[in-house]
Amino acid sequence: MPSDRLHPDRIEVRGLRAVGTIGVLPEEQTRAQPFEIDLVIESDIRNAGRTDDLDQTVNYAAALAMAAKVVESEPTLLLERVASRIAEEILGMARVDAVEVTVRKLRPPVPEDVQTTGVSVRRTRVDLFRPQRFKTTAYVALGANLGDRREHLRYAVGQLPDVTRCSGVYETAPVGGPEQGQYLNMVVELETDLNPFELLETCLAIEAGAGRERLVRWGARTLDLDVLLWGEASIVCEQLTVPHPRMWERRFVLQPLAELAPGRLPEDWDRRLPEGGITRVDDLER
């Protein structure tokens, strides 16, 4: 349990350097940059002071390794997300009551003369059980043309977290790839606390759960999920591009998306795309 003392003991580690791919600009999602991390860990270390026993304190070397791994692991948009993830990891260590994490970008790509930009968060062990307070609106496209197409769509909607609205279901002709059957397509809106890369991993897991096999590019599939939009973010990296790079060319994406978020589409999107090849069937019963 967290210490109830007015002035808890603190273990401070400052100036950890790590290299990561963090930022909202396209170049920040493809080029690693240097970051600096400070940790202030609150823990009752009175027994360690009396006994000189490492087991009675927090191993700060392990905490540093956790922090560096978070920075260096996967591309991330926000320093807020990185600092929060580091705090969550360190709070999982024995004897940690609270932690303050500061993450600084050492050479921010802004036109002003700025040495660093940074974010500091403080979390207690109690915070591990509190829900996230801020969510992001995201849109995911669904498609299926093998097996029970409607059931595959229903499965995907049921597995996706925090679905708030669904477009109608559209039957569409396949675009590109080998000869194959008609698709059922739709778009769903989410209010999610997943970051774009976590949402991508969730979509891939749902595809796998529906038996998706990636044998032929643009070939027939039991289920296909694409992250179209995640808030206002612009991401270009090996794993993920948002907004989806081909969505503006696809009526079977934009027409259902227009039902949910017409303000996110260009005003002339309907005139710019060829007509035909798509029919609104009905709404999906969940």
C-alpha positions as CSV (number, residue, x, y, z in Angstrom):
1,M,0.0,0.0,0.0
2,P,1.2,3.6,-0.6
3,S,3.0,5.2,2.3
4,D,0.8,7.5,4.4
5,R,3.8,9.6,5.5
6,L,3.6,13.3,4.8
7,H,7.0,13.3,3.1
8,P,7.6,9.9,1.5
9,D,11.1,8.7,0.6
10,R,12.2,9.3,-2.9
11,I,14.7,7.7,-5.3
12,E,15.7,10.1,-8.1
13,V,17.3,9.2,-11.4
14,R,17.8,12.0,-13.9
15,G,19.1,12.3,-17.4
16,L,18.5,8.9,-18.9
17,R,19.1,9.1,-22.7
18,A,17.1,6.9,-25.1
19,V,16.3,7.1,-28.8
20,G,12.8,6.6,-30.0
21,T,10.3,7.4,-32.8
22,I,7.8,9.7,-31.1
23,G,5.9,12.6,-32.6
24,V,2.9,13.6,-34.7
25,L,4.8,14.9,-37.8
26,P,5.4,12.4,-40.6
27,E,9.2,12.8,-40.3
28,E,9.0,12.1,-36.6
29,Q,7.3,8.8,-37.3
30,T,10.1,7.6,-39.6
31,R,13.2,9.1,-38.0
32,A,14.4,8.2,-34.5
33,Q,15.2,11.1,-32.2
34,P,17.0,11.5,-28.8
35,F,14.9,11.8,-25.6
36,E,15.8,12.4,-21.9
37,I,13.9,10.8,-19.0
38,D,13.8,11.7,-15.3
39,L,12.3,9.4,-12.7
40,V,11.3,10.2,-9.1
41,I,10.1,7.0,-7.4
42,E,8.3,7.2,-4.0
43,S,8.8,4.2,-1.7
44,D,9.2,3.5,1.9
45,I,12.9,2.6,2.1
46,R,13.4,2.9,5.9
47,N,14.2,-0.9,6.1
48,A,16.8,-0.6,3.4
49,G,18.4,2.3,5.3
50,R,18.6,0.1,8.4
51,T,19.6,-3.2,6.8
52,D,21.6,-2.2,3.7
53,D,19.6,-4.9,1.9
54,L,18.8,-4.3,-1.8
55,D,15.6,-6.4,-1.5
56,Q,14.2,-3.7,0.9
57,T,14.3,-0.9,-1.8
58,V,13.5,-0.3,-5.4
59,N,16.0,-1.5,-8.0
60,Y,16.4,1.7,-10.0
61,A,18.4,-0.1,-12.7
62,A,15.4,-2.2,-13.5
63,A,13.2,0.9,-13.6
64,L,15.7,2.6,-16.1
65,A,15.6,-0.5,-18.3
66,M,11.8,-0.3,-18.4
67,A,11.8,3.4,-19.2
68,A,14.3,3.0,-22.1
69,K,12.4,0.0,-23.5
70,V,9.1,2.0,-23.7
71,V,10.8,4.9,-25.5
72,E,12.7,2.6,-27.9
73,S,9.9,0.1,-28.6
74,E,7.2,1.2,-31.1
75,P,6.3,4.5,-32.8
76,T,4.1,6.7,-30.7
77,L,2.4,10.0,-31.3
78,L,2.5,11.8,-28.0
79,L,5.0,12.3,-25.2
80,E,2.0,12.1,-22.9
81,R,1.5,8.5,-23.9
82,V,5.1,7.6,-23.5
83,A,5.3,9.1,-20.0
84,S,2.1,7.4,-18.9
85,R,3.3,4.0,-20.2
86,I,6.6,4.4,-18.3
87,A,4.7,5.2,-15.1
88,E,2.4,2.2,-15.5
89,E,5.4,-0.1,-16.0
90,I,7.3,1.2,-12.9
91,L,4.2,1.1,-10.7
92,G,4.1,-2.6,-11.4
93,M,7.4,-3.0,-9.5
94,A,7.5,-4.1,-5.9
95,R,7.7,-1.4,-3.3
96,V,6.8,1.5,-5.6
97,D,4.1,3.6,-4.1
98,A,4.2,6.5,-6.7
99,V,6.3,7.7,-9.6
100,E,6.9,11.0,-11.4
101,V,8.1,10.6,-15.0
102,T,9.4,13.4,-17.1
103,V,10.1,12.8,-20.8
104,R,11.9,15.5,-22.8
105,K,12.4,15.7,-26.6
106,L,15.9,17.2,-27.0
107,R,15.7,18.6,-30.5
108,P,12.0,19.3,-31.2
109,P,11.3,20.0,-34.9
110,V,9.7,23.4,-34.5
111,P,10.6,26.7,-36.1
112,E,11.2,28.5,-32.8
113,D,14.5,28.3,-31.0
114,V,13.6,25.7,-28.3
115,Q,16.1,23.4,-26.6
116,T,13.6,20.8,-25.3
117,T,9.9,20.1,-25.0
118,G,8.6,17.7,-22.3
119,V,5.8,16.2,-20.4
120,S,5.7,15.2,-16.7
121,V,3.2,12.9,-15.1
122,R,2.8,11.6,-11.6
123,R,1.0,8.4,-10.9
124,T,0.2,6.4,-7.7
125,R,-0.5,2.8,-7.3
126,V,-4.2,3.7,-6.9
127,D,-4.1,5.2,-10.4
128,L,-3.6,1.8,-11.9
129,F,-7.2,1.0,-11.3
130,R,-8.7,4.3,-12.6
131,P,-10.1,4.4,-16.2
132,Q,-8.6,6.6,-18.8
133,R,-10.3,10.0,-18.8
134,F,-9.6,11.0,-22.4
135,K,-10.7,9.1,-25.5
136,T,-10.1,9.7,-29.2
137,T,-12.6,9.3,-32.0
138,A,-11.4,6.8,-34.6
139,Y,-12.9,5.2,-37.7
140,V,-12.3,1.6,-38.9
141,A,-13.4,0.1,-42.2
142,L,-14.7,-3.5,-42.3
143,G,-15.0,-5.7,-45.3
144,A,-15.7,-9.4,-46.0
145,N,-16.3,-11.6,-49.1
146,L,-15.7,-15.2,-47.9
147,G,-18.0,-17.4,-45.9
148,D,-20.8,-15.8,-43.9
149,R,-20.0,-12.2,-44.8
150,R,-22.6,-10.7,-42.5
151,E,-21.6,-12.8,-39.5
152,H,-17.9,-11.9,-40.0
153,L,-18.9,-8.2,-39.9
154,R,-21.0,-8.8,-36.8
155,Y,-18.1,-10.6,-35.2
156,A,-15.7,-7.7,-35.9
157,V,-18.1,-5.1,-34.5
158,G,-18.5,-7.2,-31.4
159,Q,-14.8,-7.5,-30.9
160,L,-13.8,-3.9,-31.5
161,P,-13.6,-1.9,-28.3
162,D,-15.8,1.1,-27.6
163,V,-17.8,1.1,-30.8
164,T,-20.2,4.1,-30.7
165,R,-21.8,4.0,-34.2
166,C,-22.0,1.9,-37.3
167,S,-22.7,2.8,-40.8
168,G,-25.0,0.8,-43.0
169,V,-23.9,-2.3,-44.8
170,Y,-22.9,-1.9,-48.5
171,E,-22.5,-4.7,-51.1
172,T,-19.6,-3.7,-53.4
173,A,-17.7,-5.1,-56.3
174,P,-14.1,-6.1,-55.6
175,V,-11.4,-3.6,-56.6
176,G,-8.1,-5.0,-57.9
177,G,-6.6,-8.4,-57.2
178,P,-7.8,-11.8,-58.6
179,E,-11.3,-12.6,-59.6
180,Q,-13.5,-12.9,-56.5
181,G,-16.9,-12.5,-55.0
182,Q,-18.8,-9.4,-53.9
183,Y,-17.9,-7.7,-50.6
184,L,-20.0,-6.5,-47.7
185,N,-18.4,-3.3,-46.4
186,M,-19.1,-0.9,-43.6
187,V,-17.4,1.7,-41.3
188,V,-17.6,1.9,-37.5
189,E,-16.8,4.8,-35.2
190,L,-15.0,4.2,-31.9
191,E,-14.3,6.4,-28.8
192,T,-11.2,4.7,-27.7
193,D,-8.2,5.1,-25.4
194,L,-6.1,2.9,-27.6
195,N,-3.3,4.6,-29.5
196,P,-3.3,4.1,-33.3
197,F,-0.7,1.3,-33.1
198,E,-2.7,-0.5,-30.4
199,L,-5.8,-0.1,-32.5
200,L,-4.0,-1.6,-35.5
201,E,-2.8,-4.6,-33.4
202,T,-6.4,-5.1,-32.2
203,C,-7.7,-5.1,-35.8
204,L,-5.1,-7.6,-36.8
205,A,-6.0,-9.9,-33.9
206,I,-9.7,-9.7,-34.9
207,E,-8.9,-10.6,-38.5
208,A,-6.9,-13.6,-37.3
209,G,-9.8,-14.6,-35.0
210,A,-12.0,-14.7,-38.1
211,G,-9.6,-16.9,-40.0
212,R,-8.0,-14.3,-42.2
213,E,-5.2,-15.7,-44.3
214,R,-2.9,-13.3,-46.2
215,L,-2.1,-15.4,-49.3
216,V,-2.7,-13.1,-52.2
217,R,-2.5,-9.3,-52.2
218,W,-6.0,-7.8,-52.5
219,G,-7.4,-11.4,-52.6
220,A,-10.6,-12.7,-51.1
221,R,-10.8,-12.6,-47.3
222,T,-13.0,-13.6,-44.5
223,L,-12.5,-10.2,-42.8
224,D,-10.5,-7.1,-43.5
225,L,-10.1,-4.2,-41.0
226,D,-8.4,-0.9,-41.9
227,V,-7.8,2.0,-39.5
228,L,-9.0,5.0,-41.5
229,L,-8.7,7.9,-39.1
230,W,-7.5,8.4,-35.5
231,G,-8.5,11.8,-34.2
232,E,-6.7,14.4,-36.3
233,A,-3.4,12.5,-36.4
234,S,-1.3,12.2,-39.4
235,I,1.0,9.1,-39.3
236,V,3.3,7.8,-42.0
237,C,5.5,4.8,-41.0
238,E,6.2,1.2,-41.9
239,Q,3.4,-0.2,-39.7
240,L,0.7,2.3,-40.3
241,T,-0.4,5.2,-42.4
242,V,-3.2,7.5,-41.1
243,P,-5.4,8.7,-42.8
244,H,-5.5,5.5,-44.7
245,P,-3.6,6.2,-47.9
246,R,-6.1,4.7,-50.4
247,M,-9.3,5.6,-48.7
248,W,-9.8,8.7,-50.8
249,E,-10.0,6.5,-54.0
250,R,-12.5,4.1,-52.6
251,R,-16.3,4.7,-52.8
252,F,-16.9,1.6,-50.7
253,V,-15.0,3.4,-47.8
254,L,-16.1,7.0,-48.3
255,Q,-19.8,6.3,-48.8
256,P,-20.3,4.5,-45.4
257,L,-17.8,6.9,-43.7
258,A,-20.0,9.8,-45.0
259,E,-22.9,8.5,-43.0
260,L,-20.9,8.8,-39.7
261,A,-18.4,11.7,-40.3
262,P,-19.3,13.8,-43.4
263,G,-17.2,16.7,-42.0
264,R,-14.1,14.5,-42.4
265,L,-14.5,14.2,-46.2
266,P,-13.8,16.7,-49.0
267,E,-16.9,18.4,-50.1
268,D,-16.5,17.1,-53.7
269,W,-15.6,13.5,-52.8
270,D,-18.8,12.1,-54.4
271,R,-18.2,13.8,-57.7
272,R,-14.6,12.8,-57.9
273,L,-15.3,9.0,-57.7
274,P,-16.8,6.8,-60.4
275,E,-20.4,5.8,-59.7
276,G,-21.8,2.3,-59.5
277,G,-20.4,-0.9,-58.1
278,I,-21.9,-0.3,-54.6
279,T,-25.4,-0.8,-53.1
280,R,-26.5,0.0,-49.6
281,V,-28.1,-3.2,-48.3
282,D,-29.3,-2.5,-44.8
283,D,-28.1,-1.9,-41.3
284,L,-26.2,-4.5,-39.4
285,E,-28.1,-6.0,-36.5
286,R,-25.7,-6.4,-33.6
